[in-house]
Amino acid sequence: MNFQSSRRRGEDGVAMVLDFLLSNARLVLGVGGAAMLGIATLVVKRLIERAGHAAEEEKVEQKMAESWEELSLVSASPTLIRKGIEGVVMKHVAKAAKQKKADLSHQPEESSLEVQSKPEPKLKRIQLSVLTLQDRLQQFYHTRAALAPREVQRAQTLALDICTEIQGFLHNRHPDMPLGEMSLGGSLLDDLQVVSADHACLLVPLQLEASLWRLIPGEETLLTHPLHWMVRRINLEYFPKGRSYWDRYLVGGYLSSEAVVNMFSKCVLETMNWPSISSTMDCIVRPVLGGPDLILEIRPGDDKGAAHCSDQPLFISMLPVLREGDVVLTAEPDLTSPWVNAWHLSLYPWETQRLAQLDSADDGCRRHTLKVLKAVCRLSPALRPLEAAPLANLILHLSDGEGDWSEVSLDVRFQQCITELIGYLEQGALHSYFKPAVNLLSSLSEDQVDQMGFMLYCAVSEPEILFI
């Protein structure tokens, strides 16, 4: 196609090519045509890059980059594509081609000295293009995914200080409350937190009498949900109500997770002297009230506090837990609502332990890959609804069929994870590795799936968009 011919002819030619690409891509692609816009814009970019004189390469790329950024500002989901996004693509392409021709016809000749003084931008582009996907992944991991040891240590120290304060307060105010030793848990402890050390989890173990309580699997309850367990009060004929401290939080013969959370909210978040604790820790510590979770927020104080706390706030969650063998039940009403007496079976310990076992057996990079995927999803608005659990289970499923998880194969495994994730989104289901009846994508809306599908389809051919 001759882009140096008449202005109208050139624009019509681009339009004809785009119409053909868009109409055919709509017939071929899945997930509601999510990749249509990505394919069209990438092809148009390459066509227009070839259109001009070699000396104008930088200006063409700059204009196309600006057009790409403008297009990305539009919520580029298949829903919008079906509503006429083709017109937006055509407008930007025609505008870029028109401006290109105008620049060619009016630009004065440059002196040889000016031409010689402009090799740096092109050299930078060449240097960037030399980076392989493996190099980009390693760079992204060390700059965005992995946390500095000093930052992790600071967050853990603050969380443990709060843990000591809460445990001492509960022991003094409620000495008869049977609690185990509070401890730090979650991704911060397991070195799976990414981007920034901004949240921590304090586990508050409740001690139950084995002869008075029974943990019932979710499949055996009336709820029939594999992750919704219940804790039944038993042997009432021999040990009537009142024999156990936790009898006061019974609802319908079962220990209510919601009642336990409300109790901790009143006796800890609403009762403790947080201003005094803030002055002791040289940070501002305050409870986050009004939600279903038990959360504390820590922010840097004034002059003295700034020396001990970074500008990044730290959120600490208190999580009441019940343990029996390898079963860990957590009181999280937002996950078990509207059932007030249901407890959530946490699969996180099983998933984390399995990943660590597999990596230690073959010196693999599964946890490394998981951290990269978590950072990518957290930094991308379209992928942000994708939480850590589906990503961990994605890697566990993939490990059953793939044996090479060495560090040198990180790029191959990463691309394979993207491809597999697209397949799960098309099916609308990613089943839990340990509980196949659980669909880890069930909480996503159709629009969120469309947004993720579009982003991941584009990332198959241009993985760099995930590292911006």
For each residue, the residues with C-beta under 8 A, 3 or more apart:
1: 10 13 17 47
2: 5 10
3: 10 13 48 50 51 52 97
4: 10 51
5: 2 9 10
6: 9 10
7: 10 11 98 101
8: 11 12
9: 5 6 12 13
10: 1 2 3 4 5 6 7 13 14 51 97 101
11: 7 8 14 15 94 97 98
12: 8 9 15 16
13: 1 3 9 10 16 17
14: 10 11 17 18 44 47 48 93 94 97
15: 11 12 18 19 90 93 94
16: 12 13 19 20
17: 1 13 14 20 21 43 44 47
18: 14 15 21 22 40 44 86 89 90 93
19: 15 16 22 23 86
20: 16 17 23 24
21: 17 18 24 25 39 40 43
22: 18 19 25 26 36 40 86 89
23: 19 20 26 27
24: 20 21 27 28
25: 21 22 28 29 33 35 36 39 40
26: 22 23 29 33 36
27: 23 24
28: 24 25
29: 25 26 33 34 35 36 39 457
30: 34 426 453
31: 34 35 78 422 425 426 449 450 453 454 457
32: 78 79 82 450 453
33: 25 26 29 36 78 81 82
34: 29 30 31 38 77 78 450 453 454 457
35: 25 29 31 38 39 453 454 457 458
36: 22 25 26 29 33 39 40 78 81
37: 40 41 71 76 81 85 89 454
38: 34 35 41 42 454 457 458 461 462
39: 21 25 29 35 36 42 43 461
40: 18 21 22 25 36 37 43 44 86 89
41: 37 38 44 45 68 71 89
42: 38 39 45 46 458 461 462
43: 17 21 39 40 46 47
44: 14 17 18 40 41 47 48 89 93
45: 41 42 48 49 64 68
46: 42 43 49 50
47: 1 14 17 43 44 50 51
48: 3 14 44 45 51 52 60 64 93 96 97 100
49: 45 46 52 57 60 61 64
50: 3 46 47
51: 3 4 10 47 48 60 97 100
52: 3 48 49 56 57 60 100 104
53: 56 104
54: 57
55: 110 115
56: 52 53 59 60 100 103 104 107
57: 49 52 54 60 61 122
58: 61 62 118 121 122
59: 56 62 63 100 103
60: 48 49 51 52 56 57 63 64 96 100
61: 49 57 58 64 65
62: 58 59 65 66
63: 59 60 66 67 96 99 100
64: 45 48 49 60 61 67 68 96
65: 61 62 68 69
66: 62 63 69 70
67: 63 64 70 71 92 93 95 96
68: 41 45 64 65 71 72
69: 65 66 72 73
70: 66 67 73 74 92
71: 37 41 67 68 74 76 88 89 92
72: 68 69 76
73: 69 70
74: 70 71 80 85 88
75: 80 451
76: 37 71 72 80 81 85 454
77: 34 80 81 447 450 451 454
78: 31 32 33 34 36 81 82 450 453 454
79: 32 82 83 447 450
80: 74 75 76 77 83 84 85
81: 33 36 37 76 77 78 85 86
82: 32 33 78 79 85
83: 79 80
84: 80 87 88
85: 37 74 76 80 81 82 88 89
86: 18 19 22 40 81 89 90
87: 84 90 91
88: 71 74 84 85 91 92
89: 18 22 37 40 41 44 71 85 86 92 93
90: 15 18 86 87 93 94
91: 87 88 94 95
92: 67 70 71 88 89 95 96
93: 14 15 18 44 48 67 89 90 96 97
94: 11 14 15 90 91 97 98
95: 67 91 92 98 99
96: 48 60 63 64 67 92 93 99 100
97: 3 10 11 14 48 51 93 94 100 101
98: 7 11 94 95 101 102
99: 63 95 96 102 103
100: 48 51 52 56 59 60 63 96 97 103 104
101: 7 10 97 98 104 105
102: 98 99 105 106
103: 56 59 99 100 106 107
104: 52 53 56 100 101 107
105: 101 102
106: 102 103
107: 56 103 104
108:
109:
110: 55 114 115
111: 114 115
112: 115 116
113: 116 117
114: 110 111 117 118
115: 55 110 111 112 118
116: 112 113 119
117: 113 114
118: 58 114 115 121 122
119: 116 122 123
120: 123 124
121: 58 118 124 125
122: 57 58 118 119 125 126
123: 119 120 126 127
124: 120 121 127 128
125: 121 122 128 129
126: 122 123 129 130
127: 123 124 130 131
128: 124 125 131
129: 125 126
130: 126 127
131: 127 128 135 136 139
132: 135 136 411
133: 136 137 411 414 415 463
134: 137 138 408 410 411
135: 131 132 138 139
136: 131 132 133 139 140 463 464 467
137: 133 134 140 141 372 410 411 414
138: 134 135 141 142 410
139: 131 135 136 142 143
140: 136 137 143 144 145 372 375 376 467
141: 137 138 144 145 146 368 371 372 375
142: 138 139 145 146
143: 139 140
144: 140 141 194 195 375 379
145: 140 141 142 194 195 371 372 374 375
146: 141 142 194 371
147: 151 152 193 194 195 196 197
148: 151 152
149: 152 153
150: 153 154
151: 147 148 154 155 196 197 310
152: 147 148 149 155 156 188 191 193 197
153: 149 150 156 157
154: 150 151 157 158 197 309 310
155: 151 152 158 159 188 197 198 200 314
156: 152 153 159 160 184 188 189 200
157: 153 154 160 161
158: 154 155 161 162 200 281 283 298 309 314 316
159: 155 156 162 163 184 188 200 202 314 316
160: 156 157 163 164 184
161: 157 158 164 165 281
162: 158 159 165 166 202 277 285 296 298 316
163: 159 160 166 167 182 183 184 202
164: 160 161 167 168
165: 161 162 168 169 272 277
166: 162 163 169 170 182 202 268 272 318
167: 163 164 170 171 179 181 182
168: 164 165 171 172
169: 165 166 172 173 268 272
170: 166 167 173 174 177 179 267 268
171: 167 168 174 175
172: 168 169 175
173: 169 170 267 271
174: 170 171 177 267
175: 171 172
176: 245
177: 170 174 245
178: 206 207 208 245 246
179: 167 170 182 204 205 206 207
180: 205 206 207
181: 167 205
182: 163 166 167 179 202 203 204 205
183: 163 202 203
184: 156 159 160 163 188 189 200 201 202 203
185: 189 201 202 203 319
186: 189 190 193 199 200 201 348
187: 190 191 192 193 388
188: 152 155 156 159 184 193 197 199 200 201
189: 156 184 185 186
190: 186 187 352
191: 152 187 367
192: 187 352 367 370 371 374 388
193: 147 152 186 187 188 197 199
194: 144 145 146 147 371 374 375 378
195: 144 145 147 198 375 378 379
196: 147 151 312
197: 147 151 152 154 155 188 193 200 312 314
198: 155 195 312 313 314 315
199: 186 188 193 314 315 316 317
200: 155 156 158 159 184 186 188 197 314 315 316 317
201: 184 185 186 188 316 317 319
202: 159 162 163 166 182 183 184 185 316 317 318 319
203: 182 183 184 185 319 321
204: 179 182 264 318 319 320 321
205: 179 180 181 182 320 321 322 323
206: 178 179 180 246 260 320 321 322
207: 178 179 180
208: 178 212 213 231 244 246 255 322
209: 212 213 243 244
210: 213
211: 234 235 239
212: 208 209 233 234 235 239 243 244
213: 208 209 210 231 232 233 234 244 246 255
214: 231 232 234
215: 229 230 231 322 324 327 329
216: 220 221 229 230 231 232
217: 220 221 226 229
218: 221 223 224 225 226 227 228 229 230 345
219: 224 226
220: 216 217
221: 216 217 218 224 225 228 229 230 342
222:
223: 218 228 230 339 342
224: 218 219 221
225: 218 221 228 342
226: 217 218 219 345 435 437 438
227: 218 335 344 345 347 435 438
228: 218 221 223 225 336 339 342 343 344 345
229: 215 216 217 218 221 327 329 342 343 344 345
230: 215 216 218 221 223 254 341 342 343
231: 208 213 214 215 216 254 255 322 329 341 343
232: 213 214 216 253 254 255
233: 212 213 236 241 244 247 250 253 254 255
234: 211 212 213 214
235: 211 212 238 239
236: 233 239 240 241
237: 240
238: 235
239: 211 212 235 236 243 244
240: 236 237 243
241: 233 236 247 250
242: 247
243: 209 212 239 240 247
244: 208 209 212 213 233 239 247
245: 176 177 178 248
246: 178 206 208 213 249 250 255 260
247: 233 241 242 243 244 250
248: 245
249: 246 255 256 259 260 263
250: 233 241 246 247 253 254 255 256
251: 254 255 256 258 259 340 341
252: 341
253: 232 233 250
254: 230 231 232 233 250 251 341
255: 208 213 231 232 233 246 249 250 251 259 260 341 343
256: 249 250 251 259 260 340 341
257: 260 261 320 330 331 332 333 336 340 341 342 343 344
258: 251 261 262 331 333 340 341
259: 249 251 255 256 262 263 340
260: 206 246 249 255 256 257 263 264 320 331
261: 257 258 264 265 292 293 294 320 331 333
262: 258 259 265 266
263: 249 259 260 266 267
264: 204 260 261 267 268 269 294 318 320
265: 261 262 268 269 270 289 294
266: 262 263 269 270 271
267: 170 173 174 263 264 270 271
268: 166 169 170 264 265 271 272 294 318
269: 264 265 266 272 287 289 294 296
270: 265 266 267 287 289
271: 173 266 267 268
272: 165 166 169 268 269 277
273: 276 277
274: 277 278 285 286 287
275: 278 279
276: 273 279 280
277: 162 165 272 273 274 280 281 285
278: 274 275 281 282 283 284 285 286 301
279: 275 276 282
280: 276 277
281: 158 161 277 278 285 298 308
282: 278 279 301 304 305 307 308 309
283: 158 278 298 299 300 301 305 308 309
284: 278 298 299 300 301 305
285: 162 274 277 278 281 296 297 298
286: 274 278 296 297
287: 269 270 274 295 296 297
288: 291 293 295 296 297 315
289: 265 269 270
290:
291: 288 295
292: 261 332 333 334 337
293: 261 288 317 332 334
294: 261 264 265 268 269 317 318 319
295: 287 288 291 315 316 317 318
296: 162 269 285 286 287 288 315 316 317 318
297: 285 286 287 288 313 314 315 316
298: 158 162 281 283 284 285 309 313 314 315 316
299: 283 284 309 313
300: 283 284 305 306 308 309 310 311
301: 278 282 283 284 304 305 306 309
302: 305 306
303: 306 307
304: 282 301 307 308
305: 282 283 284 300 301 302 308 309
306: 300 301 302 303 309
307: 282 303 304
308: 281 282 283 300 304 305
309: 154 158 282 283 298 299 300 301 305 306 314
310: 151 154 300
311: 300
312: 196 197 198
313: 198 297 298 299
314: 155 158 159 197 198 199 200 297 298 309
315: 198 199 200 288 295 296 297 298
316: 158 159 162 199 200 201 202 295 296 297 298
317: 199 200 201 202 293 294 295 296
318: 166 202 204 264 268 294 295 296
319: 185 201 202 203 204 294 330 331 332
320: 204 205 206 257 260 261 264 330 331
321: 203 204 205 206 328 329 330 331 346
322: 205 206 208 215 231 328 329 330 343
323: 205 327 328 329
324: 215 327
325:
326: 349 350
327: 215 229 323 324 345
328: 321 322 323 345 346 349
329: 215 229 231 321 322 323 343 344 345 346
330: 257 319 320 321 322 343 344 346
331: 257 258 260 261 319 320 321 343 344
332: 257 292 293 319 335 336 344
333: 257 258 261 292 336 337 340
334: 292 293 337
335: 227 332 344
336: 228 257 332 333 339 342 343 344
337: 292 333 334
338:
339: 223 228 336 342
340: 251 256 257 258 259 333
341: 230 231 251 252 254 255 256 257 258
342: 221 223 225 228 229 230 257 336 339
343: 228 229 230 231 255 257 322 329 330 331 336
344: 227 228 229 257 329 330 331 332 335 336
345: 218 226 227 228 229 327 328 329 435
346: 321 328 329 330 349
347: 227 350 351 389 432 434 435
348: 186 351 352 389
349: 326 328 346 352 353
350: 326 347 353 354 434
351: 347 348 354 355 389 392 393 396 433 434
352: 190 192 348 349 355 356 392
353: 349 350 356 357
354: 350 351 357 358 396 433
355: 351 352 358 359 366 367 370 392 395 396
356: 352 353 359 360 367
357: 353 354 360 361
358: 354 355 361 362 364 366 399 405
359: 355 356 362 363 364 365 366 367 405
360: 356 357 363
361: 357 358 364
362: 358 359 403 405 406
363: 359 360 406
364: 358 359 361 405 406
365: 359 368 369 405 406 407 409 410 413
366: 355 358 359 369 370 395 399 405
367: 191 192 355 356 359 370 371
368: 141 365 371 372 407 410
369: 365 366 372 373 395 405 410 413 414 417
370: 192 355 366 367 373 374 388 391 392 395
371: 141 145 146 192 194 367 368 374 375
372: 137 140 141 145 368 369 375 376 410 414
373: 369 370 376 377 391 394 395 414 417
374: 145 192 194 370 371 377 378 388 391
375: 140 141 144 145 194 195 371 372 378 379
376: 140 372 373 379 380 383 466 467
377: 373 374 380 383 384 386 387 391
378: 194 195 374 375 384
379: 144 195 375 376
380: 376 377 383 384 455 466
381: 384
382: 451 452 454 455
383: 376 377 380 386 452 455 456
384: 377 378 380 381
385: 444 448 452
386: 377 383 390 391 444 452
387: 377 390 391
388: 187 192 370 374 391 392
389: 347 348 351 392 393 432 440
390: 386 387 393 394 424 430 440 441
391: 370 373 374 377 386 387 388 394 395 417
392: 351 352 355 370 388 389 395 396
393: 351 389 390 396 397 430 431 432 433 440
394: 373 390 391 397 398 417 420 421 424 430
395: 355 366 369 370 373 391 392 398 399 417
396: 351 354 355 392 393 399 400 433
397: 393 394 400 401 420 433
398: 394 395 401 402 413 416 417 420
399: 358 366 395 396 402 405
400: 396 397
401: 397 398
402: 398 399 405 413 416
403: 362
404: 409 412
405: 358 359 362 364 365 366 369 399 402 409 413
406: 362 363 364 365 409
407: 365 368 410
408: 134
409: 365 404 405 406 412 413
410: 134 137 138 365 368 369 372 407 413 414
411: 132 133 134 137 414 415
412: 404 409 415 416
413: 365 369 398 402 405 409 410 416 417
414: 133 137 369 372 373 410 411 417 418 463
415: 133 411 412 418 419 460 463
416: 398 402 412 413 419 420
417: 369 373 391 394 395 398 413 414 420 421
418: 414 415 421 422 456 459 460 463
419: 415 416 422 423 460
420: 394 397 398 416 417 423 424
421: 394 417 418 424 425 430 456
422: 31 418 419 425 426 453 456 457 460
423: 419 420 426 427
424: 390 394 420 421 427 429 430 441
425: 31 421 422 428 441 449 452 453 456
426: 30 31 422 423 453
427: 423 424
428: 425 439 441 449
429: 424 439 441 442
430: 390 393 394 421 424 439 440 441
431: 393 435 436 437 438 439 440
432: 347 389 393 435 436 437 438 439 440
433: 351 354 393 396 397
434: 347 350 351
435: 226 227 345 347 431 432 438
436: 431 432
437: 226 431 432
438: 226 227 431 432 435
439: 428 429 430 431 432 442
440: 389 390 393 430 431 432
441: 390 424 425 428 429 430 444 449
442: 429 439
443:
444: 385 386 441 448 449 452
445: 448 449
446: 449 450
447: 77 79 450 451
448: 385 444 445 451 452
449: 31 425 428 441 444 445 446 452 453
450: 31 32 34 77 78 79 446 447 453 454
451: 75 77 382 447 448 454 455
452: 382 383 385 386 425 444 448 449 455 456
453: 30 31 32 34 35 78 422 425 426 449 450 456 457
454: 31 34 35 37 38 76 77 78 382 450 451 457 458
455: 380 382 383 451 452 458 459 465 466
456: 383 418 421 422 425 452 453 459 460
457: 29 31 34 35 38 422 453 454 460
458: 35 38 42 454 455 461 462 465
459: 418 455 456 462 463 465 466
460: 415 418 419 422 456 457 463
461: 38 39 42 458
462: 38 42 458 459 465
463: 133 136 414 415 418 459 460 466 467
464: 136 467 468
465: 455 458 459 462 468
466: 376 380 455 459 463
467: 136 140 376 463 464
468: 464 465
